């Protein structure tokens, strides 16, 4: 392991994949990065997931031993300059909270489980960063342990993003159990890959591309073996794939895969990865694929640098979602400003919110999107809004952040149900409930949908008690607001919160 040294500039990305865990530490240099350290361990997390989506004790032990080592390297890097993402296996795992909590303790930083589409977006960003305008339309394919991401983009903007549940680990386990490789097994695996991607073929062929780029260790290993055997020039072609497949079938077993360019730790999953790639070549009529050294973790680094330089893609995602569903932007802005002002006023009493940038962002985004459900219907629009936010492809958001944002949209009106936060880790629940109270109050105060300046409002909090004070004359002149606050007192009470309305 490379000796860690403290620097304020370094950033790091960790990819908790289904086959391997990867980490890179990089130093920003303008629009590019210099990689100063890399770590990779073949944990094979996906192989430890059983039919009930429970992770075996052995897989957990392998994972934690690796993460302890990664955590040692991450220790000198400042909070906020590390991003850790989990992919297919963590998406599929049933009740992953205990594993994630242990992983975060080992690493010293939070772990984000990201959706397949978000994984695809980050992969594309990592692969095409800095490629320029030559051959601008790009097909990018990344074969992981449990999923395969297929993306078409124009220059640096992804247009079509898909994550298909097939990978080198899952296909090897499914078709090459026991380590035997036969013609029949390989043909079945190759056909299965075609069938898994059948739904996307028409759209992808219609979109077209100038260049096809492969990423991930599986694709790089295939390219190295093809070149090492003299069947290609470093790129992957249908002819090279067929020659490699014939050769592999002739060897007859995984143990016999002693091929130039193939690492020992990749042998156990190589047949499944080759079948997936061959099936994709068949389905999409790919004639040539070049290979990239960059993939998900580089995309995570570039995305993190965007956040650190105030180019957070999540802001664009929220703004785009609001436009798409016709949100009243002026009203949303007034609710947001009121909610943020109240947040500033409660940070002494609710100390866990003080200086919490993530909490401020969630409250701001929820205010911008709180009326998104009106696009569907006015009745129960907060429930429609929750559904749209929870189930949409929100670029830049982790699955947990998306659930919390959806919960805030749901809780901004109506019954105050803490059960909406089922699936959110316990430490975050109280924070979201308190943010929801601030959003609810802001919505009540701005119900008249005017843009008049708000009167002086004093808000004080202490544990489960919220006190809000108004000028007596203003409150007398705004009977609808008074009625809304009185109703809110009754709605918050079953959840254990007490709202007091005072007049000065």
C-alpha positions, 0 to 999 in steps of 0.5 A, spaced: 500 500 500 502 506 498 504 511 504 498 516 505 500 523 506 496 529 508 494 534 503 488 539 502 488 538 495 487 530 494 480 527 493 478 520 493 473 515 490 471 508 492 467 503 488 464 498 491 462 493 485 460 486 485 466 483 483 472 488 486 472 494 490 476 500 487 479 506 490 483 512 487 486 518 490 487 524 485 490 531 485 486 536 481 490 539 476 485 544 472 480 540 468 484 534 469 486 530 475 493 526 477 492 519 480 496 519 486 494 512 488 490 506 486 487 500 490 483 494 487 481 488 491 477 482 488 472 481 494 467 478 489 461 481 493 456 479 488 458 471 489 456 472 496 449 474 495 444 468 496 437 467 493 434 471 499 438 477 497 442 476 504 450 476 504 454 471 506 458 471 513 464 470 508 463 475 503 462 480 509 468 478 512 472 479 505 469 486 504 470 489 511 477 486 511 478 490 504 474 496 507 479 497 513 485 497 509 481 502 504 479 506 510 487 507 512 488 510 506 482 515 506 484 517 513 488 523 511 483 526 506 478 531 508 471 530 509 467 532 503 473 530 499 471 523 498 465 519 495 464 512 496 458 509 491 455 502 492 452 498 485 448 492 483 450 487 489 448 493 494 442 495 490 439 488 491 441 486 498 435 486 502 436 490 508 443 492 507 443 497 513 447 493 518 452 492 512 453 499 510 453 502 517 459 497 518 462 499 512 462 507 513 465 505 520 471 502 517 472 507 511 470 513 515 466 516 510 458 515 508 457 510 503 452 512 497 448 506 494 446 509 487 441 507 482 443 503 475 442 509 471 446 514 476 452 508 475 451 509 467 451 516 468 457 516 472 461 511 468 460 515 461 462 522 465 469 518 467 470 515 460 469 521 455 472 526 460 477 530 456 476 526 449 474 533 445 469 533 439 472 528 434 467 522 433 462 526 438 457 520 438 459 515 443 457 508 445 460 506 452 459 499 455 461 497 462 461 490 464 461 489 471 460 483 476 452 484 477 450 489 472 452 492 465 451 499 463 450 501 456 450 509 454 449 513 448 452 520 449 453 526 445 460 529 447 460 529 454 452 529 455 449 522 456 442 521 452 440 514 453 442 510 459 441 503 461 443 498 466 442 491 465 442 486 470 447 481 467 455 481 469 461 477 469 459 474 476 452 473 475 453 470 468 459 465 470 455 463 476 449 462 472 452 458 465 459 456 468 457 453 474 462 447 476 467 451 472 466 447 466 466 450 459 462 447 453 460 450 446 452 449 448 453 453 455 457 458 451 452 459 446 446 459 451 450 465 455 451 469 449 444 468 447 441 470 454 445 476 453 442 478 447 435 477 450 436 481 456 438 487 452 433 486 446 428 491 449 433 497 448 436 495 441 431 498 437 432 505 440 440 504 440 441 502 433 436 508 431 440 513 435 447 510 432 454 512 434 461 514 431 465 510 436 464 504 441 468 504 447 469 499 452 470 500 460 471 496 466 476 490 468 472 485 464 473 489 457 480 490 458 482 483 460 478 481 453 482 486 449 489 484 452 487 476 451 485 478 444 492 482 443 496 477 446 494 471 442 495 475 436 487 476 434 487 484 434 491 490 435 488 492 442 481 493 439 475 488 440 472 486 433 467 480 432 472 476 429 477 477 435 471 475 440 469 469 436 476 466 436 477 467 443 470 464 444 473 458 440 479 457 444 476 458 451 471 452 449 477 448 446 480 449 453 474 446 457 474 449 464 476 455 468 482 452 471 485 451 464 484 459 462 492 460 462 491 466 457 496 471 456 494 478 459 489 474 464 490 475 471 489 469 476 483 473 480 479 474 473 479 467 471 473 465 475 469 470 472 472 470 465 467 466 461 461 470 463 464 476 462 466 474 455 459 471 453 456 478 455 460 482 451 459 477 445 452 478 446 452 485 446 456 485 440 451 481 436 445 485 439 447 492 437 451 490 431 458 493 434 464 492 429 469 495 433 470 497 440 476 501 443 478 500 450 478 506 456 482 505 462 477 510 466 470 508 468 466 509 474 471 511 479 473 516 475 466 519 473 465 519 481 471 523 482 469 528 476 462 529 479 465 530 486 469 536 483 463 539 480 460 539 487 466 542 490 466 547 485 459 549 485 457 545 479 453 540 482 449 536 477 443 535 482 441 542 482 440 542 474 436 535 476 432 539 480 431 545 476 429 540 470 424 536 474 421 542 476 420 545 469 418 538 466 412 538 471 410 545 470 412 547 477 410 555 479 417 557 480 416 564 483 412 561 488 417 555 489 422 560 490 418 564 495 417 558 499 424 556 499 426 563 501 422 562 507 424 555 509 431 557 509 430 563 513 427 559 518 432 554 518 437 559 520 433 561 526 433 554 529 440 552 528 441 553 535 435 549 538 436 543 533 444 543 533 444 537 528 442 542 523 447 547 524 452 547 519 449 541 515 450 543 508 446 536 506 440 538 510 440 545 507 440 542 500 435 537 501 430 543 504 432 547 498 430 542 493 424 539 497 421 547 497 423 547 489 419 541 488 414 540 493 408 542 488 411 537 483 405 532 484 400 538 481 402 535 474 398 529 476 392 532 480 390 537 485 387 531 490 393 528 494 398 532 490 403 531 495 403 523 494 403 524 487 409 528 488 412 523 492 411 518 487 415 522 482 421 524 486 422 517 489 421 513 482 424 518 477 431 518 474 434 523 478 441 524 476 447 525 481 442 523 487 444 517 491 438 512 492 438 514 500 438 522 498 432 520 493 428 517 498 429 523 503 427 528 498 421 524 496 419 524 503 420 531 504 415 532 498 410 527 501 410 530 508 410 538 506 402 537 507 397 533 510 398 528 515 404 528 519 406 521 518 413 518 520 412 512 517 413 515 510 421 515 512 421 507 513 427 505 509 431 511 511 436 510 517 434 511 524 440 517 525 437 521 519 429 520 521 429 526 526 433 530 521 428 529 516 422 530 520 424 537 523 426 539 516 419 537 514 416 541 519 420 547 517 417 546 510 410 545 512 410 552 516 413 555 510 408 552 505 402 555 510 406 562 511 406 562 503 399 559 502 396 566 499 401 565 493 403 573 494 410 575 493 409 580 499 415 581 504 414 576 510 413 580 517 418 579 522 417 572 524 421 569 530 422 561 531 424 558 537 425 550 538 427 545 543 427 538 542 420 536 540 417 543 541 416 549 536 414 556 538 413 561 532 411 568 534 408 573 529 406 581 530 399 580 532 396 585 527 399 581 521 396 575 524 389 578 525 389 581 518 391 574 515 385 569 518 387 564 513 394 563 515 392 563 522 387 557 521 392 553 517 397 554 523 391 552 528 390 546 523 398 544 523 398 544 531 393 538 531 397 535 525 403 535 528 401 532 535 400 525 534 407 525 532 410 528 538 411 535 536 408 541 539 407 547 535 406 554 539 403 560 536 405 566 539 403 574 538 407 580 540 
